[in-house]
């Protein structure tokens, strides 16, 4: 069995606990592929895993814990360039994944964008589906400049949906470039949103108590979703939005990226050796789009 490098933790804790360590290189079984990772996105869930808050469905904890749920790379046996997803262990030089969880990478899509697409893109696509967002409606997106926010904004606009997105003052022009009506969050936000409404549905991609505001703006709570505040979802009777990840959904998103209809915003790319800095960047809650690890 070979050895590979991975960014992992030997015990749960803050970002500086991440270390580059040598671990056994995984071996593919029947129906699986060994992929040499070229790029892997960093998500809030990776921060949760690193600190010990394991998501539902995660495998039993076995140290070292290696985060990472999306990747782009090269199939070791065939040389095919692919984009894929799996539950954890993508922040490494190699990953083993079922054949059903990868799709070919279009030639014109760069590695950083490909590695950052799957998680945010599929979550946003799922949210539109679960909230029943239709052409001609108005969708409110909290945290519209973030990874999921930039994806759902663009996907909704492509469907003929009017999008109103909240973001910091410095990201207002960015939201306009995505086709959204931008609103600055903070003091007076509710009044500004009322002026921009009315709204048919909403997605909270930021947390920070946004659902308290949202239930005053959207009458049907079954059409209010969150990916960031499970506690308020239960308290207010809104919807928790997971990610129904599958090959067909990912392929559709990649086609949109390749055609130039969907943009993956990568705000920062770090080498695998600087995984701790990448985690700290995401943890800051600032910036726009995604943070990516470049491997190899």
C-alpha positions as CSV (number, residue, x, y, z in Angstrom):
1,X,0.0,0.0,0.0
2,X,1.4,3.4,-0.9
3,X,1.6,6.6,1.1
4,X,0.1,10.0,0.3
5,X,-0.1,13.4,1.9
6,X,-3.4,14.7,3.4
7,X,-4.5,17.7,5.4
8,X,-6.0,16.3,8.6
9,X,-6.3,16.5,12.4
10,X,-5.2,14.1,15.0
11,X,-7.6,15.7,17.5
12,X,-10.5,18.1,17.0
13,X,-9.9,21.8,17.4
14,X,-9.3,25.1,15.7
15,X,-7.8,25.6,12.2
16,X,-4.2,25.5,13.5
17,X,-4.7,21.9,14.4
18,X,-4.6,21.0,10.7
19,X,-1.4,19.3,9.7
20,X,0.0,17.8,6.5
21,X,0.5,14.2,7.4
22,X,1.4,11.0,5.6
23,X,-1.4,8.5,5.5
24,X,-2.0,5.2,3.6
25,X,-3.1,5.8,0.0
26,X,-6.6,4.4,-0.4
27,X,-7.2,1.4,-2.7
28,X,-10.2,1.3,-5.0
29,X,-12.6,-1.7,-4.7
30,X,-15.1,-2.9,-7.3
31,X,-17.0,0.0,-8.9
32,X,-14.6,2.5,-7.4
33,X,-12.0,4.9,-8.9
34,X,-8.7,6.1,-7.5
35,X,-8.5,9.8,-8.4
36,X,-5.4,12.0,-8.1
37,X,-6.8,15.2,-6.7
38,X,-5.9,18.5,-8.4
39,X,-8.3,20.8,-6.5
40,X,-10.7,20.5,-3.6
41,X,-13.1,23.1,-2.3
42,X,-13.2,24.2,1.4
43,X,-16.7,24.4,2.9
44,X,-18.2,25.4,6.2
45,X,-18.9,21.7,6.8
46,X,-15.2,21.0,6.6
47,X,-14.6,23.5,9.4
48,X,-17.3,21.7,11.5
49,X,-15.7,18.3,10.9
50,X,-12.3,19.7,11.9
51,X,-13.7,21.0,15.1
52,X,-15.6,17.8,15.9
53,X,-19.2,18.6,14.8
54,X,-19.7,15.7,12.4
55,X,-22.5,16.0,9.8
56,X,-25.3,13.4,9.6
57,X,-24.3,10.4,7.6
58,X,-20.6,10.9,8.2
59,X,-18.5,7.7,8.7
60,X,-17.5,6.8,12.2
61,X,-14.7,9.0,13.6
62,X,-11.3,7.5,13.1
63,X,-8.2,9.7,13.5
64,X,-6.6,11.2,11.6
65,X,-9.8,13.0,10.4
66,X,-9.4,14.3,6.8
67,X,-12.1,16.8,5.7
68,X,-13.2,17.6,2.2
69,X,-16.4,16.8,0.3
70,X,-15.7,17.9,-3.3
71,X,-12.9,17.6,-5.7
72,X,-11.6,17.6,-9.2
73,X,-8.8,15.4,-10.4
74,X,-7.4,12.7,-12.7
75,X,-8.4,9.1,-12.7
76,X,-5.2,7.3,-11.9
77,X,-5.9,4.3,-14.2
78,X,-7.2,6.0,-17.3
79,X,-6.0,9.7,-17.1
80,X,-9.6,11.0,-17.4
81,X,-10.2,14.4,-15.9
82,X,-13.2,14.3,-13.6
83,X,-15.2,16.3,-11.1
84,X,-16.7,14.5,-8.1
85,X,-18.0,14.4,-4.5
86,X,-17.8,12.1,-1.5
87,X,-18.3,12.3,2.2
88,X,-14.9,13.5,3.6
89,X,-11.3,12.7,2.8
90,X,-11.0,14.9,-0.3
91,X,-8.3,17.2,1.2
92,X,-5.6,14.8,0.1
93,X,-3.5,13.8,-2.8
94,X,-5.7,10.8,-3.7
95,X,-9.3,9.9,-3.1
96,X,-11.3,6.8,-3.8
97,X,-14.8,7.4,-5.0
98,X,-17.7,5.3,-6.5
99,X,-17.9,5.6,-10.3
100,X,-21.4,7.0,-9.8
101,X,-20.0,10.1,-8.0
102,X,-17.8,11.5,-10.8
103,X,-18.5,13.1,-14.1
104,X,-16.0,14.2,-16.9
105,X,-14.5,17.6,-16.5
106,X,-15.2,19.8,-19.5
107,X,-11.9,20.9,-21.1
108,X,-12.6,24.6,-20.7
109,X,-13.3,24.5,-17.0
110,X,-10.2,25.2,-14.9
111,X,-9.2,23.1,-12.0
112,X,-10.0,25.6,-9.2
113,X,-13.5,26.2,-10.5
114,X,-14.1,22.5,-11.0
115,X,-12.9,21.6,-7.5
116,X,-15.1,24.3,-6.0
117,X,-18.4,23.5,-7.9
118,X,-19.9,20.4,-6.6
119,X,-20.9,21.1,-3.0
120,X,-22.2,24.7,-3.3
121,X,-23.6,24.1,-6.8
122,X,-25.6,21.0,-5.8
123,X,-26.8,22.5,-2.6
124,X,-28.1,25.6,-4.4
125,X,-29.7,23.4,-7.1
126,X,-31.4,21.3,-4.5
127,X,-32.7,24.4,-2.7
128,X,-34.4,25.7,-5.8
129,X,-36.0,22.3,-6.2
130,X,-37.2,21.9,-2.6
131,X,-38.5,25.5,-2.3
132,X,-40.4,25.2,-5.6
133,X,-39.0,28.4,-7.1
134,X,-40.6,29.2,-10.4
135,X,-40.1,31.6,-13.3
136,X,-41.6,35.0,-12.5
137,X,-41.3,34.7,-8.7
138,X,-39.0,36.7,-6.4
139,X,-36.5,34.9,-4.3
140,X,-34.7,36.3,-1.3
141,X,-31.2,35.0,-0.6
142,X,-29.4,35.9,2.6
143,X,-25.6,35.6,2.2
144,X,-25.9,35.9,-1.6
145,X,-22.2,36.6,-2.1
146,X,-21.0,33.3,-0.5
147,X,-20.4,29.9,-2.0
148,X,-24.0,28.7,-2.1
149,X,-25.4,32.2,-2.4
150,X,-23.6,33.0,-5.6
151,X,-24.7,29.6,-7.1
152,X,-28.4,29.9,-6.2
153,X,-28.5,33.5,-7.4
154,X,-27.2,32.6,-10.8
155,X,-29.3,29.5,-11.2
156,X,-32.5,31.3,-10.2
157,X,-31.8,34.2,-12.6
158,X,-31.2,31.6,-15.4
159,X,-34.8,30.3,-14.6
160,X,-36.3,33.7,-15.0
161,X,-36.6,34.4,-11.2
162,X,-36.0,37.8,-9.7
163,X,-33.4,37.5,-7.0
164,X,-32.9,39.9,-4.1
165,X,-29.7,39.2,-2.2
166,X,-28.2,40.5,1.0
167,X,-24.5,41.0,1.3
168,X,-21.9,43.4,2.8
169,X,-21.5,46.9,1.2
170,X,-18.4,45.8,-0.6
171,X,-20.2,43.0,-2.4
172,X,-23.1,45.0,-3.7
173,X,-21.6,45.4,-7.2
174,X,-20.7,41.7,-7.3
175,X,-24.3,40.7,-6.7
176,X,-25.4,43.1,-9.5
177,X,-23.0,41.3,-11.8
178,X,-24.7,38.0,-11.0
179,X,-28.1,39.5,-11.9
180,X,-29.4,40.1,-8.3
181,X,-30.9,43.2,-6.7
182,X,-28.5,43.8,-3.8
183,X,-29.4,44.8,-0.3
184,X,-26.9,45.7,2.4
185,X,-27.4,43.7,5.5
186,X,-27.3,45.2,9.0
187,X,-29.2,47.9,10.7
188,X,-32.4,48.8,8.8
189,X,-32.2,45.6,6.7
190,X,-35.9,44.7,7.2
191,X,-37.1,48.0,5.9
192,X,-34.8,47.8,2.9
193,X,-36.0,44.3,2.1
194,X,-39.6,45.3,2.4
195,X,-39.0,48.0,-0.2
196,X,-37.3,45.3,-2.5
197,X,-40.1,42.7,-2.0
198,X,-42.6,41.2,-2.0
199,X,-41.0,37.7,-1.9
200,X,-42.3,34.2,-2.8
201,X,-39.5,32.2,-1.3
202,X,-36.2,32.6,0.6
203,X,-33.0,30.8,1.3
204,X,-30.9,31.7,4.4
205,X,-27.3,30.8,3.4
206,X,-25.7,32.9,6.2
207,X,-27.3,32.2,9.6
208,X,-26.9,35.0,12.1
209,X,-30.7,35.0,12.9
210,X,-31.7,35.9,9.4
211,X,-34.8,33.6,9.7
212,X,-36.3,36.0,12.2
213,X,-36.4,38.7,9.5
214,X,-37.4,36.3,6.7
215,X,-40.6,35.0,8.4
216,X,-41.8,38.6,8.3
217,X,-41.3,38.8,4.6
218,X,-42.5,35.4,3.3
219,X,-45.9,34.1,4.2
220,X,-45.5,30.4,3.5
221,X,-42.8,29.0,5.9
222,X,-42.6,25.8,3.8
223,X,-40.9,28.1,1.2
224,X,-38.3,29.4,3.6
225,X,-35.2,27.3,3.7
226,X,-31.9,27.5,5.5
227,X,-28.6,25.7,5.2
228,X,-27.1,27.5,8.2
229,X,-29.4,27.6,11.2
230,X,-30.9,24.3,12.2
231,X,-32.1,25.6,15.6
232,X,-34.2,28.4,14.1
233,X,-35.5,26.1,11.4
234,X,-37.1,24.0,14.1
235,X,-38.2,26.9,16.2
236,X,-39.9,28.8,13.4
237,X,-41.2,25.9,11.3
238,X,-39.1,26.6,8.2
239,X,-37.3,24.0,6.0
240,X,-33.8,22.6,6.5
241,X,-32.1,22.3,3.1
242,X,-29.6,19.6,2.6
243,X,-27.9,18.6,-0.6
244,X,-29.3,15.8,-2.8
245,X,-26.0,15.1,-4.6
246,X,-26.0,12.9,-7.7
247,X,-24.2,12.6,-10.9
248,X,-27.0,14.0,-13.1
249,X,-27.2,17.2,-11.0
250,X,-23.4,17.7,-11.1
251,X,-23.3,17.1,-14.9
252,X,-26.0,19.7,-15.4
253,X,-24.1,22.3,-13.4
254,X,-20.8,21.5,-15.2
255,X,-22.6,22.0,-18.6
256,X,-23.7,25.4,-17.5
257,X,-20.2,26.4,-16.3
258,X,-18.7,25.1,-19.6
259,X,-21.2,27.1,-21.6
260,X,-20.4,30.3,-19.7
261,X,-23.9,30.5,-18.1
262,X,-22.7,29.8,-14.5
263,X,-19.7,31.3,-12.9
264,X,-17.8,29.7,-10.1
265,X,-16.3,32.5,-7.9
266,X,-13.0,31.4,-6.4
267,X,-11.8,34.2,-4.0
268,X,-8.7,32.4,-2.9
269,X,-6.6,29.3,-3.7
270,X,-4.2,27.8,-1.3
271,X,-1.7,25.0,-1.7
272,X,-2.5,21.8,0.3
273,X,0.3,22.8,2.7
274,X,-1.6,25.9,3.7
275,X,-4.9,24.1,4.5
276,X,-5.0,25.7,8.0
277,X,-4.9,29.2,6.3
278,X,-7.7,28.1,4.0
279,X,-9.8,27.0,6.9
280,X,-9.1,30.3,8.7
281,X,-10.1,32.2,5.6
282,X,-13.5,30.5,5.4
283,X,-14.0,30.8,9.1
284,X,-13.6,34.6,8.9
285,X,-17.0,34.8,7.2
286,X,-15.7,37.4,4.8
287,X,-15.1,37.5,1.1
288,X,-17.2,36.1,-1.7
289,X,-17.5,32.7,-3.4
290,X,-15.3,29.8,-2.5
291,X,-11.9,28.9,-1.1
292,X,-10.0,26.1,-2.8
293,X,-7.0,23.9,-2.0
294,X,-4.7,23.2,-4.9
295,X,-3.1,19.8,-4.6
296,X,0.1,18.7,-6.3
